Amino acid sequence: MSSSMLLKGDLLLPTDASELRLVQVTDTHLTGTPDGELLGMNTARSARAVIDAAKSSGNIDGFLVTGDIAADEQPTAYVQLEEMLGQDTPSLWLPGNHDDIRSHLEPLELHLRRRLRTPNWDVVMLETQVQGEVGGALKASELAALAAAIDQAVAENKYLLVATHHPLRTMGSAWLDEQSVRNADEALNMLAPHADRVMTISGHVHQESDEVISGIRMLTTPSTCVQFAPGSEDFALDDLSPGYRSLRLYADGSVQTEVVRISDENNRPLIGSSGYH
């Protein structure tokens, strides 16, 4: 499998609006079939409900899909997600540790852009996937892309949203923190001097968080399927509903964000589950 750079090119949104409206969708764990499950939960049903709710919330400029699209590398999962998202709104995707996007690269290239660029905000997508591992790391190419994105944002007096699958921070949950980005400090050292103009969003941890670390606002977002219990020593599920994160990014650098959860009492996970692969 090729180790060449996955994310390439920019998507330009020449919007003159005073706000950029994005939706983050993460950790769909799709099987490519309508009845596939993760820990007793139908992941296609839950993902469709979440995405449909996001679409009905109002105008969206773009979707950010932050990894673990497939439950276990199934190529049909990516087709399934494309159908759910539709063609009316652009979407940028990242691979997670459960994905094998490189084997299905050609039909997905439209979504595998390095940056989303607008007059006031840029979004840079960074790959943290390490083949064969659950945890993450930033290759030299990703750190170089981050440095370039920071430099350009500073030069153009813009703000920068950094999107990853694995968060660039620990979560205070022992089993998840073992899967963190092992060289996250290299990225944080680049970001910290520009904390007034940068923010990060991530998936992987299947839970909502909003913390300021080293002056940098860092967000994580619930999965569209099962949720992990915050602060747990070992694997544990939470009984919260799946959801998405809405982001409104304003020209003055201010951000309005919320997590919207979608309840379906007939599609719930097996809370006592002890893990999955």
Summary of the structure (lengths in Angstrom):
residues: 277
radius of gyration: 17.3
end to end distance: 21.2
largest distance: 51.1
contacts: 933
relative contact order: 0.19
helix: 24%
strand: 27%
